[in-house]
Amino acid sequence: MAKVTPFLMFQGNAEEAMNYYTSLIDKSEVTRITRYGPGEPGEEGSVMQAVFNLNGQEIMCIDSNIQHDFTFTPSFSLFLTCDTEEEIDRLYEKLSEGGGVLMPMGDYGFSKKFGWINDKFGVSWQLTLPH
C-alpha cells in the first residue's frame, strides 16, 4: 500500500469547497482537478476527481454524478490542531458559517480550547488548541 488518503464526495460543489478550505488554512492548495467533458457521465465541467492539500494533508474529492440519499456525517471529521488562539477562533468562526455547531468552543479538559462543527458543505471539523 502506497498511502491512505481521505476522500470526500460532494454533490456539485467540490470545487467551491476545495477553494474555500484552501483559502482558510495556511500552506494549502488545490493540486489537481480533472473535469467531466462533453458526453461523459457527470455534468460537463464538474469535478470528476480532484486533489487538494491542507497544510501537508492530501485529500481527494469528487462531484458525484449519481444523486445519493446520504451526505457527510460527523462520524468522520477532519481534525485540525491549531497553533494559536487567534487561529482556532478564526477557523471556528469561518468553518461554522452556514453550518452547525456540534460542540461549542470551550475547554473540555483534553485541550485548552476545542470546538466541533459542520461546515456549509456538511463536512465535519474538530478544532483543537493543545494545552
Backbone as CSV, one residue per row, in Angstrom:
resi,resn,N_x,N_y,N_z,CA_x,CA_y,CA_z,C_x,C_y,C_z
1,MET,0.842,-1.176,0.000,0.000,0.000,0.000,0.886,1.238,0.000
2,ALA,0.627,2.142,-0.933,1.434,3.349,-1.048,1.048,4.398,-0.011
3,LYS,-0.267,4.627,0.192,-0.711,5.613,1.170,-2.217,5.503,1.364
4,VAL,-2.711,6.198,2.370,-4.135,6.295,2.644,-4.511,7.770,2.522
5,THR,-5.559,8.054,1.756,-5.967,9.434,1.508,-7.449,9.609,1.825
6,PRO,-7.807,10.582,2.672,-9.226,10.868,2.882,-9.882,11.247,1.552
7,PHE,-11.160,10.878,1.393,-11.888,11.088,0.143,-13.258,11.664,0.470
8,LEU,-13.589,12.807,-0.131,-14.857,13.480,0.129,-15.701,13.494,-1.140
9,MET,-16.965,13.112,-1.022,-17.868,13.102,-2.163,-18.881,14.236,-2.010
10,PHE,-18.829,15.170,-2.956,-19.755,16.301,-2.959,-20.823,16.080,-4.020
11,GLN,-21.850,16.899,-3.980,-22.942,16.826,-4.943,-22.987,18.125,-5.745
12,GLY,-21.902,18.432,-6.464,-21.888,19.599,-7.339,-21.131,20.803,-6.828
13,ASN,-20.574,20.739,-5.616,-19.849,21.909,-5.107,-18.449,21.566,-4.587
14,ALA,-17.833,20.547,-5.154,-16.491,20.136,-4.729,-15.469,21.249,-4.934
15,GLU,-15.508,21.888,-6.085,-14.514,22.934,-6.363,-14.690,24.124,-5.421
16,GLU,-15.927,24.509,-5.168,-16.193,25.598,-4.231,-15.654,25.242,-2.846
17,ALA,-15.896,24.015,-2.401,-15.425,23.575,-1.089,-13.897,23.587,-1.019
18,MET,-13.238,23.019,-2.033,-11.763,22.992,-2.034,-11.190,24.401,-1.966
19,ASN,-11.733,25.295,-2.775,-11.237,26.679,-2.797,-11.470,27.360,-1.453
20,TYR,-12.593,27.065,-0.824,-12.895,27.638,0.483,-11.906,27.132,1.537
21,TYR,-11.709,25.835,1.597,-10.806,25.254,2.590,-9.369,25.742,2.402
22,THR,-8.895,25.754,1.161,-7.503,26.175,0.921,-7.312,27.668,1.182
23,SER,-8.390,28.459,1.108,-8.270,29.887,1.425,-8.192,30.123,2.935
24,LEU,-8.697,29.192,3.731,-8.731,29.366,5.188,-7.495,28.821,5.891
25,ILE,-6.892,27.787,5.333,-5.810,27.084,6.030,-4.487,27.374,5.336
26,ASP,-3.531,27.909,6.094,-2.205,28.236,5.555,-1.541,27.017,4.929
27,LYS,-0.677,27.263,3.977,0.105,26.226,3.303,-0.804,25.188,2.655
28,SER,-1.849,25.647,2.003,-2.814,24.760,1.373,-3.031,25.160,-0.074
29,GLU,-3.358,24.167,-0.913,-3.596,24.449,-2.325,-4.346,23.301,-2.990
30,VAL,-5.035,23.637,-4.079,-5.620,22.627,-4.941,-4.497,22.181,-5.861
31,THR,-4.220,20.888,-5.911,-3.077,20.409,-6.692,-3.464,19.756,-8.013
32,ARG,-4.722,19.277,-8.119,-5.120,18.649,-9.384,-6.637,18.610,-9.501
33,ILE,-7.144,18.953,-10.678,-8.575,18.834,-10.956,-8.744,18.192,-12.329
34,THR,-9.521,17.135,-12.395,-9.943,16.531,-13.653,-11.443,16.745,-13.741
35,ARG,-11.881,17.325,-14.843,-13.299,17.671,-15.002,-13.983,16.750,-16.006
36,TYR,-15.297,16.604,-15.830,-16.093,15.876,-16.817,-16.179,16.713,-18.086
37,GLY,-16.049,16.040,-19.212,-16.177,16.694,-20.504,-17.522,16.365,-21.137
38,PRO,-17.731,16.868,-22.356,-18.996,16.597,-23.046,-19.192,15.100,-23.278
39,GLY,-20.417,14.644,-23.048,-20.744,13.250,-23.291,-20.291,12.285,-22.218
40,GLU,-19.633,12.775,-21.166,-19.202,11.900,-20.076,-20.330,11.823,-19.041
41,PRO,-20.254,10.861,-18.111,-21.386,10.625,-17.207,-21.728,11.770,-16.257
42,GLY,-20.766,12.618,-15.903,-21.036,13.732,-14.994,-21.383,14.994,-15.753
43,GLU,-21.863,16.005,-15.000,-22.179,17.297,-15.608,-20.904,17.931,-16.155
44,GLU,-20.945,18.371,-17.390,-19.767,18.943,-18.041,-19.183,20.066,-17.190
45,GLY,-17.865,19.993,-16.939,-17.162,20.989,-16.141,-17.114,20.685,-14.661
46,SER,-17.934,19.750,-14.188,-17.901,19.415,-12.757,-16.668,18.559,-12.458
47,VAL,-16.371,18.380,-11.200,-15.151,17.702,-10.761,-15.313,16.182,-10.845
48,MET,-14.574,15.582,-11.790,-14.538,14.118,-11.886,-13.688,13.574,-10.746
49,GLN,-12.548,14.214,-10.518,-11.673,13.870,-9.400,-10.722,15.030,-9.171
50,ALA,-10.473,15.332,-7.922,-9.550,16.415,-7.587,-8.768,16.043,-6.343
51,VAL,-7.645,16.713,-6.201,-6.798,16.543,-5.027,-6.455,17.930,-4.515
52,PHE,-6.604,18.100,-3.204,-6.150,19.339,-2.585,-5.350,18.988,-1.343
53,ASN,-4.554,19.937,-0.915,-3.632,19.739,0.186,-3.941,20.771,1.254
54,LEU,-4.194,20.325,2.475,-4.400,21.224,3.613,-3.210,21.096,4.551
55,ASN,-2.289,22.039,4.446,-1.101,22.078,5.294,-0.410,20.720,5.382
56,GLY,-0.224,20.087,4.218,0.508,18.824,4.159,-0.365,17.582,4.084
57,GLN,-1.668,17.698,4.360,-2.569,16.550,4.299,-3.291,16.535,2.953
58,GLU,-3.019,15.514,2.165,-3.676,15.385,0.875,-5.087,14.826,1.056
59,ILE,-6.044,15.410,0.338,-7.440,14.974,0.374,-7.938,14.904,-1.061
60,MET,-8.638,13.832,-1.387,-9.244,13.688,-2.712,-10.725,14.024,-2.606
61,CYS,-11.305,14.443,-3.732,-12.744,14.670,-3.737,-13.301,14.555,-5.147
62,ILE,-14.624,14.426,-5.206,-15.339,14.355,-6.479,-16.670,15.091,-6.332
63,ASP,-17.270,15.395,-7.492,-18.683,15.728,-7.575,-19.338,14.458,-8.074
64,SER,-20.155,13.843,-7.255,-20.791,12.598,-7.653,-21.732,12.840,-8.823
65,ASN,-21.637,12.002,-9.825,-22.552,12.107,-10.951,-23.826,11.308,-10.691
66,ILE,-23.914,10.701,-9.514,-25.091,9.948,-9.086,-25.635,10.631,-7.834
67,GLN,-26.919,10.931,-7.813,-27.535,11.516,-6.620,-27.720,10.431,-5.569
68,HIS,-27.297,10.737,-4.348,-27.392,9.783,-3.243,-28.334,10.321,-2.176
69,ASP,-28.886,9.432,-1.388,-29.740,9.816,-0.270,-28.929,10.071,0.990
70,PHE,-27.622,10.201,0.862,-26.773,10.446,2.024,-25.775,11.539,1.694
71,THR,-25.235,12.110,2.722,-24.185,13.117,2.588,-23.174,12.855,3.701
72,PHE,-22.453,13.852,4.110,-21.439,13.676,5.138,-22.078,13.430,6.498
73,THR,-21.328,12.778,7.360,-21.765,12.515,8.728,-20.654,12.950,9.679
74,PRO,-20.988,13.439,10.874,-19.959,13.806,11.844,-19.129,12.622,12.327
75,SER,-19.555,11.405,12.003,-18.769,10.237,12.397,-17.379,10.267,11.788
76,PHE,-17.248,10.969,10.663,-15.942,11.200,10.041,-15.716,12.695,10.067
77,SER,-14.581,13.126,10.576,-14.298,14.560,10.629,-12.839,14.817,10.306
78,LEU,-12.561,16.054,9.921,-11.183,16.500,9.743,-10.772,17.172,11.048
79,PHE,-9.666,16.712,11.622,-9.210,17.155,12.941,-8.034,18.109,12.740
80,LEU,-8.206,19.363,13.154,-7.166,20.378,12.994,-6.569,20.728,14.347
81,THR,-5.269,20.609,14.467,-4.557,21.043,15.664,-4.007,22.429,15.382
82,CYS,-4.528,23.418,16.066,-4.164,24.812,15.819,-2.978,25.224,16.692
83,ASP,-2.274,26.263,16.233,-1.093,26.749,16.951,-1.395,27.894,17.901
84,THR,-2.415,28.709,17.586,-2.704,29.886,18.405,-4.207,30.010,18.644
85,GLU,-4.542,30.797,19.651,-5.939,31.073,19.946,-6.597,31.841,18.796
86,GLU,-5.863,32.762,18.205,-6.391,33.530,17.074,-6.723,32.600,15.913
87,GLU,-5.859,31.628,15.646,-6.089,30.697,14.549,-7.334,29.836,14.799
88,ILE,-7.466,29.266,15.979,-8.610,28.403,16.249,-9.911,29.211,16.219
89,ASP,-9.881,30.430,16.761,-11.087,31.270,16.748,-11.497,31.633,15.326
90,ARG,-10.539,31.984,14.484,-10.818,32.355,13.092,-11.377,31.170,12.319
91,LEU,-10.740,30.008,12.445,-11.207,28.824,11.723,-12.580,28.368,12.209
92,TYR,-12.803,28.414,13.515,-14.098,28.032,14.071,-15.202,28.942,13.518
93,GLU,-14.933,30.232,13.517,-15.922,31.196,13.016,-16.204,30.966,11.533
94,LYS,-15.151,30.863,10.724,-15.317,30.733,9.272,-15.924,29.392,8.888
95,LEU,-15.448,28.305,9.472,-15.939,26.982,9.093,-17.369,26.726,9.576
96,SER,-17.796,27.388,10.636,-19.158,27.165,11.123,-20.196,28.050,10.427
97,GLU,-19.750,29.066,9.668,-20.688,29.938,8.943,-21.514,29.112,7.965
98,GLY,-22.829,29.169,8.107,-23.710,28.430,7.224,-23.811,26.952,7.553
99,GLY,-23.118,26.531,8.596,-23.139,25.126,9.012,-23.824,24.994,10.354
100,GLY,-23.265,24.186,11.216,-23.852,23.989,12.529,-22.812,23.598,13.551
101,VAL,-23.089,23.915,14.795,-22.180,23.619,15.901,-22.577,22.291,16.534
102,LEU,-21.623,21.371,16.610,-21.839,20.087,17.277,-21.375,20.149,18.729
103,MET,-20.251,20.824,18.969,-19.750,21.105,20.322,-19.225,22.531,20.295
104,PRO,-19.812,23.429,21.101,-19.342,24.810,21.088,-17.899,24.919,21.568
105,MET,-17.239,25.979,21.139,-15.857,26.206,21.533,-15.783,26.283,23.054
106,GLY,-14.857,25.510,23.623,-14.708,25.526,25.072,-13.527,24.697,25.526
107,ASP,-13.335,24.678,26.840,-12.294,23.870,27.467,-12.981,22.625,28.013
108,TYR,-12.748,21.495,27.355,-13.364,20.235,27.772,-12.390,19.365,28.562
109,GLY,-11.256,19.953,28.945,-10.283,19.251,29.771,-9.174,18.580,28.994
110,PHE,-9.437,18.155,27.776,-8.409,17.457,26.990,-7.612,18.402,26.105
111,SER,-8.002,19.667,26.042,-7.229,20.687,25.331,-7.592,22.044,25.921
112,LYS,-6.794,23.036,25.569,-7.048,24.396,26.054,-8.363,24.928,25.489
113,LYS,-8.600,24.645,24.212,-9.816,25.064,23.515,-10.164,24.002,22.490
114,PHE,-11.462,23.700,22.371,-11.901,22.691,21.426,-13.285,23.063,20.911
115,GLY,-13.520,22.820,19.620,-14.839,23.004,19.038,-15.047,22.013,17.910
116,TRP,-16.293,21.587,17.703,-16.625,20.615,16.657,-17.800,21.179,15.889
117,ILE,-17.650,21.311,14.581,-18.684,21.940,13.762,-18.887,21.171,12.463
118,ASN,-20.019,21.415,11.828,-20.252,21.017,10.437,-20.208,22.291,9.615
119,ASP,-19.499,22.269,8.489,-19.426,23.465,7.661,-20.620,23.536,6.709
120,LYS,-20.654,24.579,5.882,-21.787,24.801,4.979,-21.922,23.725,3.905
121,PHE,-20.896,22.898,3.723,-20.947,21.802,2.762,-21.347,20.484,3.432
122,GLY,-21.433,20.495,4.770,-21.786,19.290,5.514,-20.595,18.516,6.047
123,VAL,-19.372,18.982,5.775,-18.166,18.314,6.266,-17.963,18.675,7.739
124,SER,-17.590,17.696,8.539,-17.394,17.858,9.970,-15.927,18.171,10.283
125,TRP,-15.703,19.131,11.167,-14.364,19.573,11.573,-14.260,19.590,13.087
126,GLN,-13.176,19.032,13.614,-12.837,19.180,15.024,-11.608,20.076,15.092
127,LEU,-11.687,21.106,15.909,-10.594,22.063,16.049,-10.104,22.015,17.484
128,THR,-8.799,21.921,17.650,-8.246,21.859,19.000,-7.046,22.774,19.137
129,LEU,-6.883,23.316,20.324,-5.703,24.097,20.708,-5.130,23.390,21.938
130,PRO,-4.021,22.649,21.763,-3.471,21.879,22.886,-3.051,22.769,24.059
131,HIS,-3.002,22.151,25.244,-2.534,22.855,26.455,-1.106,23.275,26.280
